[in-house]
Amino acid sequence: MESLEADFRSFADMCVEAVGLELTTLDLMVGGRVVPERAERLIAQMREFDFRYTVHRVVSRTSRTRRSTVTRLMLPSPGVAQTAKAVSHLNLVALIDFSHAYSESTHRGLNFREQLRAMAPATGHLHVHSSFGRPQGLHRTYLSQENAALGPGDLHLLLGWGDIEWDDIFSELVFLPETVLIMSRAPYRNEQPGSLAQAKNLIVLNHRAESGVAE
């Protein structure tokens, strides 16, 4: 949490609109209980910036946002999409983590794009970071940078660094209204603004796709 304010300021400088917080990385909870003084400090820091926040809860596979509870779906799972549709409640939406879904589709021998099409209608939260869809498997490297160099695993790369066909995907799929798009905070700060610009272009492409469906 000590570096969080600096992160927020760098995000604001890049004109970021939404920020996702992983509470376990902020030492906000101990033994299943919230530490009041740290929670108050976090809330004070959040109020200094005009971001839309998503907050990931611990243990449960859901995370609460300002508008909804998000069912976190790192793996392709049309059955979960069907469940979300059947529940049909504003407080339950699906999340697509594209890189995880890509790797898992490869691992299971599934068609990645078909899995996305099945999930999209129930999805209101997107995690966009790139990879090559190569499962980690038994391949272990000494440094995380070696994974990036060789390509296996969930690399959390910036957009355009992997081989996910972002433009085609966002030109085709239609998600729920007010869907939140979150980029992974990769360790490539100098290159992050370019990746953010690409993410915003994906939103434009997706709005055009939505307009086409509406017509």
C-alpha beads as a LAMMPS data file, in Angstrom:
LAMMPS data file: protein, C-alpha beads

215 atoms
214 bonds

1 atom types
1 bond types

-500.0 500.0 xlo xhi
-500.0 500.0 ylo yhi
-500.0 500.0 zlo zhi

Masses

1 110.0

Atoms # bond

1 1 1 0.000 0.000 0.000
2 1 1 2.998 2.255 0.559
3 1 1 3.525 2.633 -3.206
4 1 1 -0.157 2.733 -4.101
5 1 1 -0.484 6.517 -4.222
6 1 1 2.438 6.742 -6.658
7 1 1 0.781 4.059 -8.793
8 1 1 -2.505 5.968 -8.750
9 1 1 -0.740 9.144 -9.848
10 1 1 0.991 7.357 -12.714
11 1 1 -2.367 5.893 -13.786
12 1 1 -3.960 9.344 -13.655
13 1 1 -1.127 10.718 -15.800
14 1 1 -1.948 8.048 -18.392
15 1 1 -5.672 9.006 -18.252
16 1 1 -6.668 5.625 -16.844
17 1 1 -10.393 5.483 -16.044
18 1 1 -10.718 2.248 -14.000
19 1 1 -8.404 0.526 -11.522
20 1 1 -8.630 -3.035 -10.197
21 1 1 -7.333 -3.670 -6.660
22 1 1 -6.114 -7.042 -5.362
23 1 1 -6.713 -6.763 -1.627
24 1 1 -4.366 -9.605 -0.690
25 1 1 -1.412 -7.678 -2.123
26 1 1 -2.226 -4.694 0.096
27 1 1 -2.136 -6.589 3.417
28 1 1 -5.624 -5.303 4.054
29 1 1 -6.773 -8.481 5.792
30 1 1 -5.292 -10.781 8.426
31 1 1 -6.917 -13.993 9.573
32 1 1 -9.992 -13.258 7.499
33 1 1 -10.546 -9.844 9.114
34 1 1 -10.050 -6.358 7.745
35 1 1 -7.349 -4.224 9.402
36 1 1 -9.310 -0.989 10.090
37 1 1 -6.420 1.490 9.897
38 1 1 -5.188 0.082 6.594
39 1 1 -8.722 0.035 5.185
40 1 1 -9.218 3.669 6.151
41 1 1 -5.923 4.605 4.537
42 1 1 -6.863 2.786 1.341
43 1 1 -10.260 4.475 1.166
44 1 1 -8.637 7.882 1.683
45 1 1 -6.193 7.207 -1.153
46 1 1 -8.978 6.010 -3.448
47 1 1 -11.033 9.147 -2.826
48 1 1 -8.188 11.331 -4.061
49 1 1 -8.631 10.014 -7.590
50 1 1 -11.632 9.899 -9.891
51 1 1 -11.219 6.269 -10.944
52 1 1 -13.821 3.585 -11.242
53 1 1 -12.603 0.826 -8.919
54 1 1 -13.030 -2.936 -8.930
55 1 1 -12.019 -4.789 -5.778
56 1 1 -11.137 -8.469 -5.730
57 1 1 -12.206 -10.353 -2.651
58 1 1 -10.288 -13.124 -0.933
59 1 1 -11.078 -16.885 -0.981
60 1 1 -14.334 -16.559 -2.903
61 1 1 -14.175 -16.606 -6.682
62 1 1 -16.182 -13.411 -6.825
63 1 1 -15.182 -9.779 -6.676
64 1 1 -17.380 -6.818 -5.865
65 1 1 -17.447 -3.733 -8.072
66 1 1 -19.354 -0.472 -7.814
67 1 1 -22.165 -1.947 -9.886
68 1 1 -21.869 -5.694 -9.627
69 1 1 -20.452 -8.863 -8.191
70 1 1 -18.122 -10.373 -10.739
71 1 1 -17.746 -14.118 -11.112
72 1 1 -14.073 -14.527 -11.969
73 1 1 -13.642 -16.836 -14.946
74 1 1 -10.025 -17.458 -15.798
75 1 1 -10.942 -20.665 -17.574
76 1 1 -13.258 -21.010 -20.558
77 1 1 -16.565 -22.237 -19.182
78 1 1 -19.791 -21.862 -21.199
79 1 1 -21.626 -23.569 -18.323
80 1 1 -20.846 -20.620 -16.076
81 1 1 -22.130 -18.222 -18.722
82 1 1 -25.365 -20.213 -18.842
83 1 1 -25.633 -20.002 -15.046
84 1 1 -25.146 -16.221 -15.088
85 1 1 -27.821 -15.891 -17.760
86 1 1 -30.198 -18.130 -15.813
87 1 1 -29.731 -16.091 -12.618
88 1 1 -30.277 -12.926 -14.669
89 1 1 -29.343 -10.459 -11.932
90 1 1 -27.497 -7.145 -12.300
91 1 1 -25.210 -8.146 -9.430
92 1 1 -23.888 -11.229 -11.202
93 1 1 -21.730 -10.941 -14.312
94 1 1 -18.934 -13.051 -15.748
95 1 1 -15.301 -12.069 -16.160
96 1 1 -13.127 -13.046 -19.114
97 1 1 -9.415 -13.172 -18.393
98 1 1 -8.213 -13.468 -21.984
99 1 1 -4.699 -14.753 -21.373
100 1 1 -5.799 -17.404 -18.876
101 1 1 -8.611 -18.494 -21.169
102 1 1 -6.201 -18.647 -24.128
103 1 1 -3.723 -20.899 -22.291
104 1 1 -6.452 -23.089 -20.842
105 1 1 -8.103 -23.494 -24.229
106 1 1 -4.789 -24.678 -25.639
107 1 1 -4.311 -27.051 -22.703
108 1 1 -7.779 -28.572 -23.098
109 1 1 -7.762 -28.647 -26.895
110 1 1 -10.643 -26.156 -27.112
111 1 1 -11.272 -23.449 -29.678
112 1 1 -10.342 -20.196 -27.930
113 1 1 -12.567 -17.966 -30.036
114 1 1 -15.573 -20.254 -29.609
115 1 1 -15.112 -20.154 -25.835
116 1 1 -15.066 -16.347 -25.930
117 1 1 -18.246 -16.260 -28.022
118 1 1 -19.992 -18.462 -25.459
119 1 1 -18.904 -16.246 -22.563
120 1 1 -19.353 -12.768 -24.041
121 1 1 -23.151 -12.308 -23.615
122 1 1 -22.864 -12.841 -19.833
123 1 1 -19.625 -10.883 -19.378
124 1 1 -19.325 -7.491 -17.688
125 1 1 -15.655 -7.485 -16.677
126 1 1 -12.597 -7.978 -18.905
127 1 1 -8.957 -8.594 -18.035
128 1 1 -6.805 -7.759 -21.060
129 1 1 -3.191 -8.821 -21.031
130 1 1 -1.376 -10.808 -23.659
131 1 1 0.428 -14.125 -23.986
132 1 1 1.032 -16.832 -26.567
133 1 1 -1.510 -19.323 -25.217
134 1 1 1.195 -21.811 -24.296
135 1 1 0.515 -23.679 -21.041
136 1 1 3.299 -23.574 -18.469
137 1 1 3.216 -27.341 -18.083
138 1 1 6.387 -28.815 -16.650
139 1 1 8.496 -26.042 -18.121
140 1 1 9.957 -24.047 -15.235
141 1 1 12.386 -21.193 -15.589
142 1 1 14.707 -19.603 -13.073
143 1 1 13.599 -16.031 -13.817
144 1 1 10.163 -14.754 -14.850
145 1 1 11.854 -12.873 -17.685
146 1 1 12.870 -16.235 -19.167
147 1 1 9.184 -17.138 -19.466
148 1 1 8.594 -13.937 -21.415
149 1 1 11.593 -14.650 -23.626
150 1 1 10.499 -18.216 -24.411
151 1 1 6.719 -17.704 -24.375
152 1 1 5.117 -20.240 -21.991
153 1 1 2.698 -19.414 -19.192
154 1 1 0.395 -16.582 -18.230
155 1 1 2.862 -13.802 -19.004
156 1 1 0.745 -10.695 -18.333
157 1 1 2.325 -9.045 -21.349
158 1 1 1.274 -5.693 -22.728
159 1 1 -1.219 -5.667 -25.575
160 1 1 0.421 -6.480 -28.879
161 1 1 3.330 -8.355 -27.326
162 1 1 1.658 -11.760 -27.532
163 1 1 -0.355 -13.220 -30.406
164 1 1 -3.950 -12.714 -29.228
165 1 1 -5.940 -11.198 -32.112
166 1 1 -7.368 -8.310 -30.112
167 1 1 -8.807 -6.241 -32.960
168 1 1 -10.702 -9.208 -34.439
169 1 1 -12.039 -10.264 -31.035
170 1 1 -13.293 -6.828 -30.003
171 1 1 -14.735 -6.165 -33.459
172 1 1 -16.866 -9.297 -33.117
173 1 1 -17.953 -9.822 -29.516
174 1 1 -20.663 -7.908 -27.680
175 1 1 -20.493 -7.736 -23.890
176 1 1 -22.914 -6.495 -21.250
177 1 1 -23.587 -2.753 -20.913
178 1 1 -21.100 -0.831 -18.734
179 1 1 -18.514 -3.586 -19.021
180 1 1 -15.241 -2.750 -17.228
181 1 1 -11.938 -3.349 -19.046
182 1 1 -8.873 -3.745 -16.830
183 1 1 -5.267 -3.985 -18.054
184 1 1 -2.741 -5.940 -16.065
185 1 1 -0.106 -3.758 -14.434
186 1 1 2.907 -5.197 -16.226
187 1 1 6.464 -4.298 -15.161
188 1 1 6.981 -2.318 -18.359
189 1 1 6.106 1.186 -17.180
190 1 1 7.639 3.024 -20.136
191 1 1 5.548 1.027 -22.591
192 1 1 2.288 1.061 -20.609
193 1 1 0.865 4.261 -22.173
194 1 1 1.045 2.704 -25.647
195 1 1 -0.702 -0.423 -24.400
196 1 1 -3.398 1.714 -22.736
197 1 1 -3.954 3.571 -26.016
198 1 1 -4.441 0.223 -27.738
199 1 1 -6.896 -0.859 -25.029
200 1 1 -8.940 2.304 -25.553
201 1 1 -8.969 1.609 -29.285
202 1 1 -10.380 -1.832 -28.527
203 1 1 -13.238 -0.130 -26.679
204 1 1 -13.933 1.982 -29.776
205 1 1 -13.911 -1.130 -31.976
206 1 1 -16.260 -2.876 -29.589
207 1 1 -18.705 0.044 -29.533
208 1 1 -18.833 -0.187 -33.311
209 1 1 -19.587 -3.902 -33.028
210 1 1 -22.380 -3.139 -30.569
211 1 1 -23.805 -0.529 -32.941
212 1 1 -23.778 -3.031 -35.781
213 1 1 -25.719 -5.551 -33.722
214 1 1 -28.236 -2.878 -32.654
215 1 1 -28.858 -1.913 -36.281

Bonds

1 1 1 2
2 1 2 3
3 1 3 4
4 1 4 5
5 1 5 6
6 1 6 7
7 1 7 8
8 1 8 9
9 1 9 10
10 1 10 11
11 1 11 12
12 1 12 13
13 1 13 14
14 1 14 15
15 1 15 16
16 1 16 17
17 1 17 18
18 1 18 19
19 1 19 20
20 1 20 21
21 1 21 22
22 1 22 23
23 1 23 24
24 1 24 25
25 1 25 26
26 1 26 27
27 1 27 28
28 1 28 29
29 1 29 30
30 1 30 31
31 1 31 32
32 1 32 33
33 1 33 34
34 1 34 35
35 1 35 36
36 1 36 37
37 1 37 38
38 1 38 39
39 1 39 40
40 1 40 41
41 1 41 42
42 1 42 43
43 1 43 44
44 1 44 45
45 1 45 46
46 1 46 47
47 1 47 48
48 1 48 49
49 1 49 50
50 1 50 51
51 1 51 52
52 1 52 53
53 1 53 54
54 1 54 55
55 1 55 56
56 1 56 57
57 1 57 58
58 1 58 59
59 1 59 60
60 1 60 61
61 1 61 62
62 1 62 63
63 1 63 64
64 1 64 65
65 1 65 66
66 1 66 67
67 1 67 68
68 1 68 69
69 1 69 70
70 1 70 71
71 1 71 72
72 1 72 73
73 1 73 74
74 1 74 75
75 1 75 76
76 1 76 77
77 1 77 78
78 1 78 79
79 1 79 80
80 1 80 81
81 1 81 82
82 1 82 83
83 1 83 84
84 1 84 85
85 1 85 86
86 1 86 87
87 1 87 88
88 1 88 89
89 1 89 90
90 1 90 91
91 1 91 92
92 1 92 93
93 1 93 94
94 1 94 95
95 1 95 96
96 1 96 97
97 1 97 98
98 1 98 99
99 1 99 100
100 1 100 101
101 1 101 102
102 1 102 103
103 1 103 104
104 1 104 105
105 1 105 106
106 1 106 107
107 1 107 108
108 1 108 109
109 1 109 110
110 1 110 111
111 1 111 112
112 1 112 113
113 1 113 114
114 1 114 115
115 1 115 116
116 1 116 117
117 1 117 118
118 1 118 119
119 1 119 120
120 1 120 121
121 1 121 122
122 1 122 123
123 1 123 124
124 1 124 125
125 1 125 126
126 1 126 127
127 1 127 128
128 1 128 129
129 1 129 130
130 1 130 131
131 1 131 132
132 1 132 133
133 1 133 134
134 1 134 135
135 1 135 136
136 1 136 137
137 1 137 138
138 1 138 139
139 1 139 140
140 1 140 141
141 1 141 142
142 1 142 143
143 1 143 144
144 1 144 145
145 1 145 146
146 1 146 147
147 1 147 148
148 1 148 149
149 1 149 150
150 1 150 151
151 1 151 152
152 1 152 153
153 1 153 154
154 1 154 155
155 1 155 156
156 1 156 157
157 1 157 158
158 1 158 159
159 1 159 160
160 1 160 161
161 1 161 162
162 1 162 163
163 1 163 164
164 1 164 165
165 1 165 166
166 1 166 167
167 1 167 168
168 1 168 169
169 1 169 170
170 1 170 171
171 1 171 172
172 1 172 173
173 1 173 174
174 1 174 175
175 1 175 176
176 1 176 177
177 1 177 178
178 1 178 179
179 1 179 180
180 1 180 181
181 1 181 182
182 1 182 183
183 1 183 184
184 1 184 185
185 1 185 186
186 1 186 187
187 1 187 188
188 1 188 189
189 1 189 190
190 1 190 191
191 1 191 192
192 1 192 193
193 1 193 194
194 1 194 195
195 1 195 196
196 1 196 197
197 1 197 198
198 1 198 199
199 1 199 200
200 1 200 201
201 1 201 202
202 1 202 203
203 1 203 204
204 1 204 205
205 1 205 206
206 1 206 207
207 1 207 208
208 1 208 209
209 1 209 210
210 1 210 211
211 1 211 212
212 1 212 213
213 1 213 214
214 1 214 215
